[in-house]
Amino acid sequence: MDQILIRGGNRLRGSIRISGSKNSALPIFVASLLTNDDCLLHNVPKLVDIITMKNLLISLGVKIRSEGRTCVLRLNKLDSFEANYESVRKMRASILVLGPLLSKFGKAEVSLPGGCAIGSRPIDLHIYALKKMGANIKIKDGYIKGTVSRSSLKGAKIKFPKVSVGATENTLLAASLADGETIIENAAMEPEIDDLINVLNKMGAVISRVKNNVIKIVGVEKLTGFEHKIMSDRIEAGTYAIATAITGGKVELLDAPVNNLDAVLEFLRKMGVKVKIFSQGIIVDSPKELNNVDLVTEVYPGFPTDLQAQAMALMTVTNGISKIEEKIFENRFMHVSELMRFGAKIDVKGSKAIIKGSNNLTGAQVMATDLRASSSLVLAALRAKGDTVINRVYHLDRGYEDMEKKLSRCGAQVRRVHGK
Ligand code: EPZ
């Protein structure tokens, strides 16, 4: 297995171009199941999760041609109704094929996603919405098995008891071809949802936000192909903004999605980091000493849970005590014990963490546990004195394109050692 070796202490200086958003690209790829026309996508990030999604769609019958960051997807004939254990185990977003398979083909079998490193992650809300639209769903032999007995799913009023990005996406994908109108109340407001809505509307669906968290979908009989440029990745941009701050550096984040980063930029400003918006993105300019700040993760437009681990790494190097409350996932503190190997002082009680800042991080042998936890270890290593070895970096490759290259171009001493 590959390892990443980092010698800490260098300030990041230069510019980093932000790639297309993983969490926007994944449901948009799935939208290709809803039409038999060409779906042309630009700015597709080069990530392992995208390869996993391509492989799943290919196994269902989608033909995919890729050139650089452009992909053309086309479904001529469905070959299978099944997202098997292997694809769902590798990537939970595989569950997004459930809604489109049911609405277009009337049948779907998706392996049940288990728990994962960041919590138990149930899928009850996905199933609740699809059942409301008339799908028959049973859990059998480790699979979610769904059928539609009428000719199509029917529009419904869906009120989610809890905000879920994935359940909102699955409902949008299913409702676009359903018979009649669907209303989603307490829908997710993440920008990736709006990127998907844009695509579905380009395909001929009629979708609008009636209020910020209420979405109306008028189902149509047929959807067409589309051309779309995937939005920039706000979590990648936030990660490099924090990387700049932790090293006391100055970096331009080109193509950063400025409008989707309010909570993150506010957090950095409170820490004393200068953040300037310019025509091509954001300039992050960090002072030598950072203020301690308290943070709560929330659904969008609040501070994203996907940047919590990175923010925690940054808090370990302030001059005071910072607090984090994780409100989205029950077990998203797996990085704490690894950050403590660098000498960080962190106390966790339930969903809250107290971080005592100091300037004494030292390089260590650490292990990546999930995607964002891995990036927090990279950030701590960039700041730590001495050498760090990060094991199990395949987690990083799921969601960060060319991370070592982007960082080393800004002066970091980072290199990858390829394992067997
Ligand atoms: C999406 O996951 C993202 N993944 C995650 O990014 C992100 O952390 C998460 O949204 C929250 O922002 C993709 O977009 C592919 P949820 P998702 O359904 O859709 C509970 C990353 O690092 N819930 O919004 O799976 C759930 O347990 C990844 O890039 C239910 O209770 O998240 C959690 O507590 C990791 N029942 C909360 O809702 C359900 O049926 C939010 O989860 C579904 C979810």
Residues whose N, C-alpha, C, O or C-beta is under 5 A from the ligand:
A	BS01	EPZ	N23 A93 R121 P122 I123 D124 L125 H126 V163 S164 V165 G166 A167 D306 I328 F329 L371 R372
